Amino acid sequence: MNFESHPPDSTPDASFREEAAPPEPSSAMGSTSVRGSTSAMGSTPAADPTPATAPMGWARLVSIVHRPGATFEAVARRPQPWIPIVALALLVGVGSALIAHISGPEQMEMMLHSKWGERLANDPDFDQKLDDARHPSVAGRVTSGLSGAVGVVFMVAVTSFFYWLMCLVLGGRQGFQRTLDVVALGSWIGSGVGFAATLPLILAKGSVMSVGYSLAPLLALFGGDADPQGFGYRLLQSFTNGFAIWQLVLMAIGFAIVHQMGRGRGWVAALVPWLIGSALSLWIASLTM
């Protein structure tokens, strides 16, 4: 009988051993797996670089009080300027509607003592208009509230533009949206919380002009002119208001963190436009008195 010899590598046992041996993972599969795991691990910071403990959303309205640094670091990562703007508009709008029977007549009486006073005094309907202002209708209160809300939003938007330009001059690295968020959060304290804190005093005293957390009321103690329409009173009311100073400090911190330009330039970016704006408002008011 003629038996053919088989090569060692073609025997059934050898074939079985080759088939049973687990395939060695290729470099392509290994690299894909490594890249996939690395990509999955690295995708979380890329998609959401904000730490879990960073203040987000409406919580920033509270954290700006006790955690301003962490709040502005979150703004640098993810700006949300619409939150403080909406909250500020709602607060000022509701507050303006509540005090419409006080602010309206006070503004009309202030205008009566201004350069346009003679024209108002000769208006035969002035007394009726003053009485309507003292007893506003629901529509009148709504109009007053809307005017206050729109006015404060316009103020935040315009001042943010000038603050942004100042930051760019000083080497700021961020755009307008983050600057708007910083100014809006600062205004939430200065114009929002400050306004809410004065509402009980306004309602109790029946006056808006003579109420405020500043050094202006101390003028009467030292024999100065305590008239709310006087220049000295308005000067102290503008430059020594506690909530306005708080807002200034917050914006200085925010500009330094968001624009990455250091504390010194952050203070310059906040202080210079604030001083210029306050001086201009005083000058314009003096022209009408």
Secondary structure, DSSP 8 states (H G I E B T S, - for coil): -------GGGSHHHHHHHHHS-----HHHHHHHHHHHHHHHHHHHHH--S-TTS--GGGHHHHHHH-HHHHHHHHHHS--THHHHHHHHHHHHHHHHHTHHHHHHHHHHHHHTSTTHHHHHT-TTHHHHHHHHHS--HHHHHHHHHHHHHHHHHHHHHHHHHHHHHHHHTT--S-HHHHHHHHHHHHIIIIIIHHHHHHHHHHHHT-STT--SSSGGGGGGGT----TTSHHHHHHHHHS-HHHHHHHHHHHHHHHHHTT-HHHHHHHHHHHHHHHHHHHHHHHHHHH-
